[in-house]
Amino acid sequence: MNNEYLLRAKEVIPDAKVLIVLASKRAAMLASGKSRPMVRPKNSDKDSYLDIALLEIAEGKLEAEFGKEGDNDILNELEALKKASQAELEPLKKTPGE
């Protein structure tokens, strides 16, 4: 890993966890061929996909986005299931004669 790229990327995204996730996902996209690099690596023979991802982050070509609509789909589904199961149990809670 190119330490210069890492230090530059840390200036853009100081949160290490966010930087790790963003860089690793981008490196995986590059490795799979689903995407092409948005920057020209300085040492194309030595730079890995992770190096290219870090350089893209450092140059502002990538940024992390949070809170996009649809991100909490699984939480919404769980909440809907919880409400549905409570609605099904509601008649069972009533005592006979009510």
N, C-alpha and C positions, 0 to 999 in steps of 0.2 A: 504494500500500500504506500502511496506517495504521501509522505508527511506534510509536504507543502500544501497539497490539495486539501488534506484533512484540516489543517489549521485555518485555511481560507474558508472552508465550508462551515467550520465551527463559528466563524465570525457572522455568517449569515443565519445559521440555525444553532444557537448556543445550547439548546436542550439535546443532550446526548442521545436519549431514547428516540426522539423524533428524527434526529439525523441518521441514526442507525437504520430505522425502519425505512425512511425515504430512500437512502442510498442503496440499501439491499434490494428493495423492490425495483428500483430503477436499474440496478446492475443485472437483476434477473431478467428484466424486459430486454435489455441489450443482449444478454447472452442467448436468449431464446430466439432472437432475430425478429421479435415483434415490433421493435423500434430501432431507429437509427440514432447515432449520437448527434446531439445538438451543438457539440463543440468539437474542435479539432484537437486531439491530444498532442501534447508536445513531443512525447516519446512513443510513437505509435507501436513500436516493437516491444516496449516494456510496460506500457500502461495497461492495466487490467480493466475489466468492465466496472469494477468498483472505483478505480481511479477516475474513469471517465464520468461516472455518476457523481463523484465528489466534485470534480471540476465543473460539471453542469450546475451543481448547487452553488458552488463558490461564485460562479459567474451570473447567478440569478436566473438561470434558465429553468430551474425547478423550484417549486415552493410547496410547503405543506399546507393543506387546507383542512379545516376542522368544521364540524357542524353542518355539513352538507345535508340537504333533505334526503331522506332515505337511509342515512347512516344507522339509525336506530330501528330499522325494520324488525329485527329479531326481538327487541324489547317491546315494540308495539304488538307483535304477535303474542308474546308471552302475557302481556297485560290483557289482551282480548280473550285468551284461553282462560285466564284466571277469572275474569268476569263471567264467562260462559259457564264455567264449572260452579261458580257461586250461585248463578241463576238456576242451575239444575238442582242444587242442593236446597235452595230456599223452600220448595214445597215439602221437603222431608223434615224441615225444622219445625213446622207447625204441628201442634198436638191435635189429636182427633177431637172433633166437636167444635172446632173454631170456624 
